[in-house]
């Protein structure tokens, strides 16, 4: 298994969705985590993501608590590298914040 850490997918302007990666990148799993220092809500979803209506949202990450673990989402394909990371997008409520994304390939 190969791990591809994409790092923080930052959104410069809140309300403007940002693609996880612009290049087609097929993988077995996508791991999405909130960043502990975040101060607002973040959304992970498809290209139709609209935070105000939750259309296209796969997961909403609430503002992290000051203690405890960060919230994590793991998307897994039923077999092989069937997920395309380029199909997923991020939006945030606070300028400059984002989500931490890593890919696993088999």
N, C-alpha and C positions, 0 to 999 in steps of 0.2 A: 504494500500500500504506500502511496506517495501523498504527502501532505503539502498543500500549496497555501501558505498563509498570505492572504491578500492584504492584511492589515486593516487599518481604519478606512472605511468607506465614508468619507466626509461629505457633508452637504453644505456648500458655501452659503447658500441662501435658503432658509427654511421655507418649505412649501414648493421647492423645485426638486423633483425626483432626480436621483443620480443612479446610473446603471452600475451594478456591482463590477462588471468588466465589459468593455466594448467588444472584445474578441470572443468568438465562440469558444467556450472552455467547458468540455464535458467532464463530468465527475460522478462518482458514486454517492457522495454525500456533500452537503453544504452545512457548515456549522456557523451559526450567527449568534453573536453575544453582544449584550449591551456593554458599554464602557462605564466603569465604576464612577468616573469623574463627571459623567453626563448630568446635566441639570434639567433636562426636559424629556418628553416622550419621543420615541423613534418608531418608525414603521418599516417593515420589510414586506415586499410584495412584488407584484407583476408590473408590467409597463402601464397598466391602467390604474395604478395606485393613486388614490385621492384621499388624503388624510382626513379631511373634513367629513366625508361620507363613508369612509372605510371601504370603498370600492377598490378591489384589487389588493387589499391588505391580506397577507398570509399571517402575520403576527405583529402585534403592537407590544412594544417594550415600554413599560411605564418608567417614570423617573426612578433610578436605582435608590434603594434604601441606603442609609449611612452604614449599616452593618449587614453582614450576611453575604451570600453569594450573588453574583450577577445572573440575570435571567439568560437562558440559552435556548436556541431553537436548532434542532438537527433535522434536516430533510434528507431522506435516504431513498435511493432508487431501489426497485425490487431486485435488481441484478445488473451488474456491469456499470459502466460510466454513461448513464442515461440522462442525468440532469445537466442542463446547460446553464452555467452561472450567469451568462449574458441575458437570460430570461428574467432576472430578478433585479429589483430596484430598491433604493433606500430613500426615506424622507425623514426629516426631523422637525421638531418645534423650535429649536434654538440654532441660530446661524453657527456654522462651523462644527457642530457635533455630528456624530455618525454612529456606525455599528462596526464591530470587529468581525471580519469574515474570513473563513478558511475553507479550503476544498480538500476532499479526499478522493484520490483516484486509485482504482485497482487494476 
